[in-house]
């Protein structure tokens, strides 16, 4: 199917409208409670690694409606993309099917992200454990070369200039690495990006030849090329895993994966009426 040409098209369909309102109100609550009362909603409602003391099952859902309170662009970009690509899908599918699709993509993205968090935390624990089992400059250097933590650069430089078996440096290394392991385990994840990526993929999958005008591209681009480029970029950034990159790229790809699976199931069951 090359292009979607709607008949009675709602610019702001029911589910999209309510998702925009809910996400906006939650963001306002995050900013207000944080600035006025110092309360961080992420502690209770953001998604945490299952091995963290802060993890609770309801976070698989609640984190989908939260965003970084220090970045309005995080909220705006997700909600704009949701409206831009999701409105067409809801007009075609109806509100019930679209909401089911959105939530499954969001939960699927969270599940994939949890798998990646598990791998990362296990690997981090192994590196920290190697240092505690053999506390020396060499094992500390191996850790720092792997994770490139700016806060540890000073300790690395000071230790490299002194005795390799310095008791003081060994104790500092244990303190810093144990603290980093705990803080990494408690890292919070927020955002609707996984679900939005599922919506983006569905639009490109169902309407591949629809023409888009996307800033900063100075020319029109077909949906299939834009979506394909975006997915490949997320895949590259996910495997690159550069220091300081706090974007959950594999959550985005998880949303795409579950969107593809769901679309294939729906299409197989209902070939005549599924768009």
N, C-alpha and C positions, 0 to 999 in steps of 0.2 A: 504494500500500500504506500503510494508515493507521497501523498500530501493530504492533510486534513483540512476540509473546508466545512466548518460548522454551519448549522442552520440557526437554531435558537441558542446562541452561545451566551452563557452567563460569565461576565467578566470576573465576578467574585462569588463563586459557588459556595454552598453552605459549609462544607467541611474545611475548605481552604480558609474561609473567613474566620471560622471558629479557631482553627489552628493559629492563625495570625494573632487573634485576640489573646488566646491563652499564653502563647509564647511572649507576647508583648507585656502582659500583666505579670508573668513570672519574672521577666527581666526587670521590670520596674520594682517588684518586691525585692529582688536580689540587691539592686542598687540602693534602695531605700533602707532596708534592714542592715546592709553592710555599712553604709555611710553614717546613719543615725545611731545605730545601736551596736555596731561592730559584730553583728551576727552573720556568719558565713553559711548560707543555705547549702553549699556544696557538701558540707560535712554529712548532712543527712540525706540529701536528694541526688547528688551527683553519683555517677557509677564508679565504684572502687573495685580493685582487684579482690577476687574472692578470698585470698589469703590475708587480707587486711582486716583489722579489728573494726574498721569503719564500714565494711561491706554489709549491705542488707538487700534481700531479694527485690524489694520494690524499686530499687534504683535502676533496674533494667528498663523500667518505664519512665520514671520521673526524670531521668537525665535527658530524655528526649525533648523536654520542654524547658530546659535551662540552657543558658549561654554564658560566655565569659562576661561578668559584669564590668570589666575594665575595657571591653571592646564592643562598642555599639555596632561596628562593622560586622562582627561575627554574627550577631542577630540579624542585621539588615541583609547580608548576603544570603544567608540561609532562607529567610522569609521571602526575599525577592525571587530567588530561584524556585522556591516552592510555589509561589503564585504564577510565575512565568510559565513553568512547565506542568505544574500540577492542575491548573485550571482546565486545560484541555482534557486531561485524563479524567477528571471528575465529571466534566460535561459528557464525556463518552460513556463512562462506566456507571455513573450515578454515585451518590454520596456513600452508600454502604460499602460497595466494592472498593472504592478509592480509600476509604478509611482502613479497611482490612489490609489492603495492599501497603499503605503507609506504615501501619503499625508492625506488620510482619517484616518489612524491610528494616525498620528501626531496631526491632528485637534481633533480627539476623545479624545486623551490623554490630550490635553490642556483643552477641555471642562470639563472632569472629574476633572482635577486639579483645575479649576476655581470653581467648586462646593465645593471642599474641602476647598479652600481658603475662600469662602463665609462663610462656617460653622465656620472655625477657626477665622475669623475676627469678626463675630457676637459674638462668645463666648468670645473672648478677649475684645470686647467692653463692654460686660455685666459685666465682672470682673472689668474692669477699672471704669465703671459707678457705680458699687457697692461701690467702694472706694470713688469716688467723692460724692456719696449720703450720705455716712457715713464714713468720713475720720477718721480712727483710726488705731491703730497698728493691731488689729484683722483682719480688712478687707485687710490691706496691707499684713499681714502674709498669709492670704488665697490666695492672688494673687501669692505671691512668692512661696508658696508650690505647686501651680498648675503649674507654668511656669519655676521655678528654673532658673532664669536669673542671671548668675554670676556677672554682673555689679551691681546688686542690693543687693548682699550679704553684702557689707559694710554698706549700709543704714539699712538693716534688723538687723545686729548685734548691730549697734549703737542705733537704736530705741528700740530694746528689752532690752537694758541696762538702758534706760532712761524712762521718763514719757510717758505713753501710749497716752496721749492727747497733746503732745508737738506741739505747733503751728509751730515751725521751721521744725520739722520732717514731719508734715502734708504737709507743703508747698513743701518740697523736694520730698515727695512721689507723690504729684500731678504733679510736674514738670517731674520727671522721668517716671511716667506711661503714661502721655500724650505724651512724646517724644517717648516712646517705641511703643505706639499704632500707631503713625504716621509712624515710621520707618518700622513697621511690615506691615502696609497697603501698603507701597511703595516697598516692597521686590520684586526683579526681579527674574524671572525664565528663564533659558536658557538651550538649549540642545536638541538633537535629540533622547533622550533616549526613549520617549514614542513611537515614530515611529519605532525605532529599536526593542523595545520589541514586537511590533506587528509583525515585520519580524521574530524575534526569535520564537514567538509562531507559526506562519504559517509554519515555517520549521519543527518544532516538530510535528505539526498537520498533515502535508502532508507526512512527511518522518519519522515516529516515530521510526523505527528500524534502521535508519542510525547510524553508529558507529562514535562517536566523541572522539577525544583525546584533553582534555581540561586541561590546567595547572590550579591548582596544583594537579588535580587528577592523581595518578600514574597508572591508569588503564583506558581502553576504557569504554565509557559509551554511552548507547543508547540515542538518541535525546529526546525521550519522557520522560525519567527519569531526564535528565538534565534540560529540560524546566519546567517540573513539580516541581522540587526542587527549581528552580529559582523563579517561580511564588509564591510558598508557602512561600519562604523567604521574598519576597517583601510584601506579605500580612501580615506576622508576624511583619515586621519592620514598616509597615504603621500603624497598630493598636497600636504597642508599643509606637510610637511617642515620642522617648526619647529626652531629652533636647540636643541641639546642633546638631541634625540630620537635615541637610538642604537638604536632598535628597527627591525629589518629588515622593515618592513610589506609590501614587495613580495615578499619571500621567502614570507611567509604567504599572500599572494594567489597566488603561483606554485604553492604546494602545493594550493590550492583549484582552480586552473586545470587542473593535471595530474590531480587527482582526478576532475574532471568529464570530461575527455577519456577517461581510462581506464574510468570507469564507462559512458560511452556506447559505447565499443568493446566492452566485455564484454557489455553488454546487447544490442547489435546481433548479436553472434555467438551468443549463447546466451539467447534470449528466454524459453524455457520454464523453465529451471532457475535463471537468474540472479535473485537476490533484489533 
